[in-house]
Amino acid sequence: MTGRWASIAALVTMTCTPPAASQSWNGRYVYEHDGGRTAGGDRMLVDYLLVVTDKRCRLTVSGFQTDETILCSAADADGRLDVAFAGYGDGRAVNRYGVSVYRVGEPLLSLSWKGGTLITAWRRYSPEDEYPTPARYFRKVPGGRLPGVRQR
């Protein structure tokens, strides 16, 4: 390949290649959960934004009957990113209603690469009442505007 096609191939490879074990998990990850429709026909969409920086992260969840920010710790464990509860957006360990839903240090979810696909394993946190089988949920996106996520 030469010229323009070589540049395009290099760009596609860089944006689609999972991080090597030595690379950082730092970045932005998004997931849009479609919970179906209400009895009145409204869509029940919930947006998840996970921002990872070094050993810290922030999970922002907003949408249908949901508005929550969770502060978390992020640890690379054998090529897997483990996300654990550190507090809510206000720094407290209880939610806005004064309820302690998670314990500090409790695993919320983990991310790993399998065959070029980012796999989410839900731990204590889940978009549903049940903990679904690990599968593709989050996707890593470049900084700036987040595709597929409603901007506030």
Secondary structure, 3 states (H helix, E strand, C coil): CCHHHHHHHHHHHHHHCCCCCCCCCCEEEEEEEEEEECCCCCEEEEEEEEEEECCEEEEEEEECCEEEEEEEEEEEECCEEEEEEEEECCCCCCCCCCCCCCCCCCEEEEEEEECCEEEEEECCCCCCCCCCCCECCCEEECCCCCCCCCCC
